[in-house]
Amino acid sequence: MSVRAVEMELPGVGEPETLRARTRELPAPAGGQALVRVEASGVSFAEQQMRLGKYYDQPKFPFVPGYDLVGVVEQLGGDAASGQPDVGVGQRVAALTKTGGWADRVLLEVRQLTAVPEGVDAAAAETVVVNGITAWRMLHRTARVHEGQTIVVLGAAGGVGTTLVQLGRRAGIRVIGTAGPGQQDRVRELGAIPIDYRGEDVPARVRELAPDGVAAVFDHVGGPGIVDSWRMLGRGGTLVSYGSASTKDRPGNPRLPVLKLVARLTVWRLLPNGRRTSFFNLWAGLRRPDRYWAEVRDDLGHVLDLLAQGEITAQVAARFPLSEAAAALSYAEAGGFTGKVIIVPDTENPAGTAA
């Protein structure tokens, strides 16, 4: 039995206001699929790049944005539950999607779904889906930072940044975080040593705090500033680059800044100075989908469990109804807040509100 889904479509390059609602019929889930009623999605930097046609491997226009979501399983198709006994009808689940999350219902593969622990609401869980997987993997799989070491998190008040700070502090890691002047107190409350990237010399301040350099720098900015991130490292340290925010508004081929960044990181990695570099690509393992989704479920499961136990806290910056996704995107692009902008069903949040 088919259902009607409401989606927010991005028709082409343009301002947030070009987003438009559309409806379409979703077929009943086939074997290995689930119909999920969306309770929360989010606005990440990826959508900001996508509306400009700047995301490295985004689909062709028109498409529905929405990098991740949290919702409730309404239907399972065929033998969909095989191999995942914790996912059944009525179960709240989280999913990494890359696109398609800005909708009220979606069809997904069951292997994409991670069960959300009892007692964790949808908006809270949504703050740590793509942000949680990204932060967990960069910290524990890529940089492999240990207790007692020091790291630098650029953009420590953002979605990934706040999660990185909390995961780092929980692991006994000293965290230095950059943020704007209005976000200093919140970054400090999360357990990091804040640096105002607008009013302070970040490399000089880091040298004061860590004279021998740091164990890892997590840099989503890219551009010329990546040189400063490299120089902050101590011997054996790792520079983890996971974006090129500084080139978002630069005209031209969106792939060139990323390719240049990867080339620079590759050259540095070959230098015999004991430091390492990595360009973090969340989707790199998708060539082996069964293994990839199993690892995603495992990593996200760890983060959701920490959230359920109160070891980390959800950082919700604001909530907007699905019909006001354009306003949510504009709010996210304006910046100056801490955490993640959440999109919820219209019936839950009839007017956009700051959290």
N, C-alpha and C positions, 0 to 999 in steps of 0.2 A: 504494500500500500504506500503510495507516494505521499509526501508532505510538501507544503509550500514553505520556502525559506526566504527571509528578507536579508539582503546583503547590501553593503555599501561598496559601490564600484568606483574605481579610479579610472576615468576614461582616457587619460593621456597626461602629458606633462602639463602642469598647471598649479595654481594655488590650491590650498586645502579646500576652498569653497567649491572646487569642481567635483568633489565627491558627490555621488548621487545614489539614491536608493533604487534597488531593483528587486524583483521577486522572481523566483523560478521554482519549478517542481523538482524535488529530489526523489529519486527512485528509492524503493525499499532497499536496505543494505543487502549486498550479496555476501557470499561466504567470505569470512575474513574481514568484514566491514562492520562498522557501528554507526548508528545515527546518534549524534550528540546534540542535546539542547544546550546552547552556549549560555553560560552564566556570567562570564567575564572574559574580556580580551584586553589587550594593552597596546600602547603606543611606544614603539622603540625607535631608535635612530634609523633603523632600516626603512621604516615607512617614510621617514623624512627624506631619505635619499631616493626612495622609489618614486615619489611624486615628481621628482626632478629628473627621473630617468637615470639616476646616478648609482643605483645599487648594482654591484658587480654582475650578478647573474639573475636579475629580475626577469619575470616573464614579459611577454609582449602585452601592450595595452589592448583593450581594457582588461582589468583584473580586479579581484577583491583583495585588499591588503589584510594584514592580521597575522603577525609572526607566530603567535602562540595563543592558547586559550585554556579555559577551565569550564567544564560543563558536566552535565549528567547524561549517562547513557540511556537513551529511550528505546532503541531497538538493536538487536544483534542479528546478523545475517548468517544463516547456515551454521557451520562449525566454527563461527567467529571466536568463541571463547576458548578454543583448543589451545592449550599451552599457557593460558593466562587465567587461572581460576579466580584471581582477585578482581577481575573486571566482569561485571554482570549488569543487567538492566537495573537502573536506579543508583548505580555507583557513580560518585563524583570522580571525575578523571581530569588529568592535565595532559596537554598535547602540544608538541612543537610542530608547527605547520609551515612556516616561512611565508605563505600567503593564505588567504581564505578565512581568517579568523574573525573578521569584522562582519559577522552574520549572526542570526538567531538560531540557526541549525546548520550542522555540517555533517557530511559523510567522511569518515576517516577509517584508515586501517586500524584494526584492533592492536596491532603491534606498536602503533604510535602512542598508545594510551598508557598513562601511569596512574594508578589508583591514588587518590588524595586521602590522607588519613582522616579518621573521624575527628570532628571538632574543628577542622580547618576550613574556614569559609572560602568562597570562590575568589573574592577580590584579594584576600591575603595570599592564597595559593598562586594566583596569577602573577604576583610581583616577583616570584622566584622560579618561573618556568624557564624562559630563555635566559633570563638573568642568572638564575641559579645554576643551570647547566653550564653556561659559559664561565661563570666565576669558579665553580667547583673544578672544572676540567683545567682551566688555566693555572689555578693554584696548586692542585694536587697531581695532575697528570702531566702538564707541560713544564711548569717551573719547578715543581717538587720542592716547595719551600718547607723548611723544618722549624720546629719550635725554637724560639729564641732568636731567629733571624729577623731581619728588617726588610720591608718591602715598601715601594712607592706605588700608590694607586692614583693615576690621573683621573680627574672627574669623580672624586670620591662621594659626591652627593647624588650622582646619577643612579639609574636602575642597577646596572652591573656594578658600579662603584660601591654603593651601599652594601650590596651583597658580598662583594669581595672583602670589604672592611670587616664585616661581621664574621665571615668564615675564617678570615685571617686571625682575628683576635681570639676566636674560639679555639683555634689551633695553637695558641701561645705565640703568635707572630706579632712583632711590633710593626704597626702600620703608620706610614706617613701618607696623608691624603691631600690632594689639591682640590680647591673648590673656590667659588666666588665669595665675595665679602659677606653676603647675607646668609651663607651656608656654613660658616665656620663653627658656630656653636653646635649645630646638628651633627657635623662630622666628628666633633670632639665628643659628643654624647655617645656616638656609636663606638668610640674607643680608639679613634685615630688621632694622630697629631696633625692638626690642620695647617695648610699653607695657602695663603691667598695668592692665587696665580696671577691676579691682576695687579696687586700692590707689592708683591715680594719677588725677589730673584730666586726662583724655585731651585735651580741647581746649587746656588750658594747656600741656601737654607738647608738643603739636604746634606751638603757636605758638613755643615755645622753639626747636624744631628747624627750623621753616620760618616765619620771621617775616612773610614776604609771602604766606603761604598756600600751598596745595598745588595741583597740577595736576588731581588727581582724588581723590575719596573713593568707595570701594566699600563700600556699606552694605547688609547683609542683615537688619538688625535692625528698621528702621522704628520706629514708635511715636514718642513725644516726643523721643527722642534724635536723630531725623533733623535737628532744628534745629542741633545741634552739628556734624553732618556738613556742613551747608550753610555754617556759619560758618567752617569750616576752609579753605574754598576761597580761592584767590587769584583775581585777575582773569583771566578766560578759563578758569577751572577748571570741571570737570564733576563733579556729584554723580550717581553711578550707583547707584540703588536697585534691589535685586533680590530683595527679600523683606520679610517682616514677622514675623520670629521672635519679637519681643517680644509679639506679640498671639496666639501659638499657643494659649495656655490661656485666653484671654478668651472668656466665653460670648457667645452671640448669633450673628447672621449672619456667616459667615466672609468674605463679600465686602466688608462695610462697612469694615474696617480697610484693605483694599487700595484701595478706592475713595477713601477719605479721603486715603490716602497719595498716590495719583495726582493727586488734586485739588490738594493742597498743592504737589506738584512742578510742576504746570502753572502755578500762580500765580507761583511763584518764577521759572519760565522766562521769564515775560513781563516781569519786572522789568528795567529798563535798567541793569544793573550789570556786564555782561560775563561773568556766570557762567551755566552751563547745567545743566539737570537731565535725567535720563532714567530711566524705569522700564523695566528690562530684562526683556523677555519672550522667553524662548528659543524659543517656538513662534509668534512673531508672523508669520513669513513663510510659514506653512503653507497660506495661501490659494492659493499658487502652488507646489504640492508638488514638481514636478520641479526647479524652481529652488531651492527650500528644501533639498531633500535633497542636491542637488549642492553647495551651499554648506556644509552640515553635513559632507559627506565631505571637502571641501577643508580646512575648519578643523580637523577632528579629525585628518585626515592630517598636517597640520603638527605638531600636538602629539605624535602618536604617533611621528613621525620624530625629534622632539627627545628623546623618551624612549628610543628605540632608540639614539640617538647619545650618550646619557649627559649631555645638556645639562640635563635635568631628571630628577629621581628620583622613583620611586613612593613614596607615603607610605601604607603599609598599617598601620592602627591595630590591627586584629584580624581573625581569620578564624573563621567559624562555618559548620557544615554546613547545607544547605538545611532539613533537618528541625528545626533549632534557629533558624529565622528569628526566632521570637519573642524568644529570648535575644539575638540580634543587634540587634534593634530596641531592646530595653531597654538594652543596652550603649551603643548610639549615643545614646539619649536621656539617659543619665547624664552624658555629656560628660567633659571633663577629659583627653582624649587628643589626639594629633596625627594627622591624615590621615583615611582613610576605612575604614569597617567593610565587610568583604568577605564575601559568602556564596558558598560553593563546594559542589560535589557532596558528598554524604555519604561516598562512598568515598574522597575526597581528604582530608577533615578530619573524622574521626569525633567529635571533641569540640571545642567552641569554645576557641580559644586567642588570647591577645593576641600581636600580632606583635612 
